[in-house]
Amino acid sequence: MTTNQYSPLMRLVSKILKYFLLVMLGFAIAYILSTAFNALPIAKTLLPIVVFWFQKLGIILLCLLAAAVILESWR
C-alpha cells in the first residue's frame, strides 16, 4: 500500500482548499470580533473587497477540484 495514492494535483487542491477554508474562518472570526468591539465601519468597508476576492478564489478552486476529480477518475 502506497502512501501517495492520489495524484499531485489532487493533493495540491486539497491543501489549497484546507488553507482557503482556514482563511475564510479567520476572516469570519475577525468580522465577528470587529462588530463586537464596535469597529463596524471598518468591517463594512472591507467586506465587499474580501467577498469579491473570496468569490474569485473559490471559483478557481472549484474548477481545479473538478479537474482533479476528473483526472483521478480516469486513472
Secondary structure, DSSP 8 states (H G I E B T S, - for coil): --S--S-HHHHHHHHHHHHHHHHHHHHHHHHHHHHHTT-HHHHHHHHHHHHHHHHHHHHHHHHHHHHHHHHHHH-
